[in-house]
Amino acid sequence: MKKIFFLFIIIGLTSQYGCESVLDKTPDGQITIEEILSNYERSKGLIDETYGEIYLSRDQISFVHNPIEALTDNAFWAATYNAYEWHNGSLSLSNPVINWAWHTNPEQLWPDFWRGVRFANNAIKYLPQSTAITEQERSTWIAEARVLRCWFYMNLLEFYGSLPWIEEPFEATYRDWNELKRPTYDEIASKISEELMDVIESGILPNRQTASEARRVDKGIAYAIRARVLLNNASILNNPEKDRDKWQRAADAAQDVINMSDYSLVPMNEYKELFVGAFTTPVSEIIWRSWSDNSHINNTNGVDVGTYPYASISHIWNCGESPTQELVDCFEMTNGAFPVTYDDATRTKITVTPEAAALGYSEEPGGDPYSNRDARFYVNILYNMADYGVPYNCTEPFIVETFVGGRNGFNDVISQETQRSCTGYYSRKDKQIKYWGPGTSKGNEPTHWVFFRLAEFYLNRAEALCELGDFDGAITLLNIIRERALQPKIEDVPGFQKNYDFLIQRIRNERRVEFCLEGWRFHDQRRWKILNETNRFITGMRITKDDDGIFHYERRKIRDYESYSDKYLVLPIPLEDAKKLVSMTQPEAWQ
């Protein structure tokens, strides 16, 4: 645990944004805090290094190039790496699974988030003492560090549950680890809310940063962190007593974000711009996103364009996250109907809904299950015979063929890395065909992982109001997101019922569709406590083509999962640190 909090800030502290190392060593290898605080670049490094602890790549959390979405029922990752171990039930006190095994310290999330807290605390403590910066820089950077500290705490809470609020860097001589205790989730959520509101009300940070400073936090980001934390606090995982006051606080916090005139939803014809485009180009819906170009995700979690028949294009490294049939089934038809209902517990036998059949949905030989779907389906998912567009410096479109024997044909082998999907689908959301061209040529725009966007807070408030019994309010907010996606109002969908059970399921489904492949399903499954319903197994669509060119569709179970027990709801404190923190109880399921 000492490695997390310990004061000696020169460890790993180098400036990512200045020309000078934050802590250039003196000839004897040592440096004093006075030498840091009397130097502009070193002082600035205190806040820059805090930003440097933020995870910037969507596919660098659970394992190398392995998006956390693959730990949910939305996507499947082939091969016997972390995702396989996770779903195999390997999570234990001695095996966190989410790790990078070849590192000296294989732990990832726990020490990284705490390191972020420590760097923020260092900035908050020492920047007031710097003689090398202006008063404006001092107050701004301290305010930013306070918001960033809440960001790291939000991440810790989402994975590890409630943890003590630490606002002073521990001295190297600190020994009282055994006295640290878990607060209640509400206590730490309330502390984060108060801290963020104090920064917001101080007026130090702008409502929204300029394009040139878009990586730095602002009021919008502070409001967004607060709203997400309070939603988690109100959810059943952390609010088993269903305290209405917690839901009201969550609803109000979401409204605070919605009220900011600096943000607005983009129209559906600009939806792709949420995920691809230059970081310096403002997008009205985005509140905060990674400033690192994640374009490599086309090569680690996409479709293999190397099978293009009209030019020689490099093959992909790995198809990575492959959307599941369960996710595909969540995308409504354009009339608001779900495409199918499941006839048995295997989810491989289905009945097509009458409203879907009326729009041409069919899984019979020669049928078409992919037309007339929610517009977001075509942004998010690549399916059999989908037109992916024209590769860079080419003239003919790339047509995805997921049928057995096709250029991107179904892969029956799930135990090894693969360039071909094992589910019959490929992810498209933050991918783009222009990443690929003859040889190594590329013409793509940058890809950036979105941390917060306005759509989340309409759905956060819709969920909170539904839990409060304000169905009219929930419907109004839900419809804002549905109508942006060109879907019918919820009251116009087949089978509409104005009651809690119907609305909460449609709100959750809307959230699953809207944010699929962005990484947030992992946390939603936990705060709703639905792992036992959703993480038993996943299925895909195996398509064959007969001699007459007719497609035949077979829903197939891909694999069983063992990642549904309560032990998967909140991660345990890593064993070595737990031995020091004897008063910090493990989550209930781990006791």
Secondary structure, DSSP 8 states (H G I E B T S, - for coil): -HHHHB--TTTT---SSSSS-TT---TTS---HHHHHTSHHHHHHHHHHHHTTS---TTSSSBTTB-GGGGTTSEE--SSSHHHHHHTT---SS--SSB-TTSSS-B-HHHHHHHHHHHHHHHHHHGGG-SSS-HHHHHHHHHHHHHHHHHHHHHHHHHH-------S-B-TT--GGGG-----HHHHHHHHHHHHHHHHHHT-S-SS--GGGTTS--HHHHHHHHHHHHHHHHSTTT-TT--HHHHHHHHHHHHHHHT-TT-----GGGGGGGTBS-TTS--TTEEEE-SS--TTHHHHSS--GGG-TTS-B---S----EE-HHHHHHS-BTTS--SEEESSTTS-SEEE-HHHHHTTB--STT-BSSSSB-HHHHHHEE-TT-B----TT-SS--B---STTSTT------SS--SS-SSS-EE-TT--GGG--BBT------B--EEEETHHHHHHHHHHHHHTT-HHHHHHHHHHHHHHTT---GGGSTT---SHHHHHHHHHHHHHHHTTTTT-HHHHHHHTT-HHHHSSEEEEEEEEE-TTS-EEEEEEEEEE----SGGGTS----HHHHHH-TTS---GGG-
